[in-house]
Amino acid sequence: MAQAVLLKDVDGLGEAGTAIDVSPGYLRNYLVPRKLAQPATKGALEEAQRRRERTAEAEKQAADRAGETSALLGKTVLTINHRAGEDGKLFGSVTSAEIAEAIQAARSIKVDRKKIRLEEPIRETGTYMVEIEVGGGVTASVKTIVAEAK
């Protein structure tokens, strides 16, 4: 058996950066030509360990940023003015793109409109709690007030 360090995730073998035992032919003829693995040398094992540590640190920093962004968005109150009729029904609707623009204007935080969770567009004036996926499984609720434009 030959030892190899995976450079990418491989189904059935393991995740990137792990040392595995494979047959020499499989390593030489399949894994190395496709740049999925490299032979396990002392330097390759140390580099894999450093790569895992960098990845863990980057994930921790991303989670911290997501928490900070979530806290900031939780304190945000958006007011969106839209033309409406006498009964409070909007002419058109407030979409996730408009909410993303309002967040950008209010807090200078760029939010992808696809990360804003609206079951359906907002079609009436009122107050709504809008869920936004910040990242890393963290969500934030933003209070959104839809008012009639004067």
C-alpha positions in Angstrom: 0.0 0.0 0.0 1.1 3.5 -0.8 0.3 6.6 1.3 -1.1 9.6 -0.4 -2.4 13.1 0.6 -5.6 14.1 -0.9 -5.6 17.5 -2.6 -9.4 17.6 -3.2 -12.4 15.8 -1.7 -12.8 12.4 -3.3 -16.0 10.4 -2.7 -15.3 7.1 -1.0 -11.7 8.1 0.0 -11.8 11.2 2.2 -11.6 15.0 2.4 -8.8 17.2 1.1 -5.7 17.2 3.3 -6.1 13.7 4.7 -3.6 11.0 4.4 -4.9 7.7 3.0 -3.6 4.3 2.0 -4.2 3.3 -1.6 -2.6 0.9 -4.0 0.4 2.2 -5.8 -1.2 1.7 -9.2 -4.4 3.7 -8.2 -2.2 6.5 -6.9 0.1 6.6 -10.0 -2.6 6.0 -12.7 -5.7 7.7 -11.4 -5.2 10.1 -8.4 -2.0 11.9 -9.5 -2.8 12.5 -13.2 -6.2 14.0 -12.1 -4.5 16.2 -9.4 -6.7 14.6 -6.7 -3.7 13.4 -4.6 0.0 13.4 -4.3 2.4 10.9 -2.7 2.7 11.3 1.1 6.1 12.8 1.8 7.0 14.6 5.0 6.7 18.0 3.3 3.3 17.1 1.7 2.0 16.0 5.1 3.2 19.2 6.7 1.6 21.3 3.9 -1.7 19.5 4.3 -1.7 20.2 8.0 -1.0 23.9 7.4 -3.7 24.0 4.8 -6.2 22.5 7.3 -5.2 25.0 9.9 -5.6 27.9 7.5 -9.0 26.6 6.4 -10.2 26.3 10.0 -9.0 29.8 10.8 -10.8 31.2 7.7 -14.0 29.4 8.7 -13.7 30.9 12.2 -13.2 34.4 10.9 -16.2 34.0 8.5 -18.4 32.8 11.3 -17.3 35.8 13.4 -18.1 38.2 10.6 -21.4 36.6 10.0 -22.3 37.0 13.7 -21.3 40.7 13.7 -23.3 41.3 10.5 -26.3 39.5 11.9 -26.2 41.6 15.1 -26.0 44.8 13.0 -28.9 43.7 10.7 -31.0 42.8 13.8 -30.8 46.4 15.0 -31.7 47.7 11.5 -35.2 49.1 10.7 -35.8 49.6 7.0 -38.4 52.0 5.7 -39.5 51.4 2.1 -41.8 53.9 0.5 -44.0 52.6 -2.3 -47.0 53.9 -4.1 -50.2 52.4 -2.7 -54.0 52.7 -3.1 -56.6 53.9 -0.6 -56.9 50.4 0.9 -53.1 50.0 1.6 -52.5 47.7 -1.3 -49.3 48.5 -3.2 -49.1 49.3 -6.9 -46.7 46.5 -7.7 -44.8 44.9 -4.8 -41.7 45.2 -2.6 -39.2 42.5 -3.8 -36.1 41.1 -2.3 -34.0 43.3 -4.7 -35.6 46.4 -3.2 -34.9 45.2 0.3 -31.2 44.5 -0.6 -30.9 48.0 -2.0 -32.4 49.5 1.2 -29.9 47.5 3.3 -27.1 48.7 1.1 -28.3 52.3 1.6 -28.9 52.1 5.3 -25.9 50.0 6.6 -23.5 49.8 3.6 -23.8 46.0 3.8 -24.1 44.3 0.4 -26.6 41.5 0.7 -27.3 39.1 -2.2 -31.0 39.3 -3.0 -31.2 35.5 -3.2 -30.3 35.3 0.5 -33.4 37.3 1.5 -36.2 34.9 2.4 -39.6 36.1 1.2 -42.3 33.6 0.7 -43.9 36.0 -1.6 -43.4 39.7 -2.5 -44.8 42.2 -0.1 -48.0 43.6 -1.6 -49.5 45.7 1.3 -48.3 48.5 3.6 -47.4 47.5 7.1 -44.5 46.1 9.2 -42.8 42.9 8.3 -39.9 40.8 9.7 -37.7 39.7 6.8 -35.3 36.8 7.3 -31.8 37.2 5.7 -29.3 34.4 5.4 -26.0 36.1 6.4 -23.7 33.0 5.9 -22.5 30.0 7.8 -26.0 29.1 8.8 -26.5 32.4 10.5 -29.7 34.3 9.8 -30.9 37.8 10.8 -34.3 39.3 11.1 -34.7 42.8 9.7 -37.7 44.9 10.6 -39.1 46.3 7.4 -41.7 49.0 7.3 -43.5 49.4 4.0 -45.2 52.9 3.9 -47.2 54.7 1.3 -45.2 57.2 -0.7 -46.5 60.7 -0.4 
